[in-house]
Amino acid sequence: MPDDQTTIADLRAQVEAFVAERDWAQFHSPKNLSMAIAIEAAELMEHFQWLTVEESRRLVEEGATCGQVVDELADVLIYCLSLANALGVDLSEAIVRKLAHNARKYPADEYRGRF
């Protein structure tokens, strides 16, 4: 299921089915899911800790490490989708709204090439 053929709704449904099959919804409070997102994000960051920018780019080219990084990234997104499911948040609307807010806050002509 490549990105260009998969919708967010498809992924949310798959995550929801996975959770339902295991009766895990009882554990998926917003508190627990937000903590799980932070924990998985920390596990993702751990792969890059203490590396230079260039070393971090090369790291993901390595087979086993790249797979581990991708798995951690997937874990973060799975928990994000689970939280969206638990809260009933429309992620597409939320992302479009947030990008519009950020475009106003950080106009491209003022922030191009700057952080």
Buried (B, 14 or more C-beta within 10 A) or exposed (E): EEEEEEEEEEBBEBBBEEBEEEEEEEEBEEEBBBEBBEEBBEBBEEBBEEEEEEEBEEBBEEEEEEEBBEEBBEBBBBBBBBBBBBEEEBBEEEEEEEEEEEEEEEEEEEEEEEE
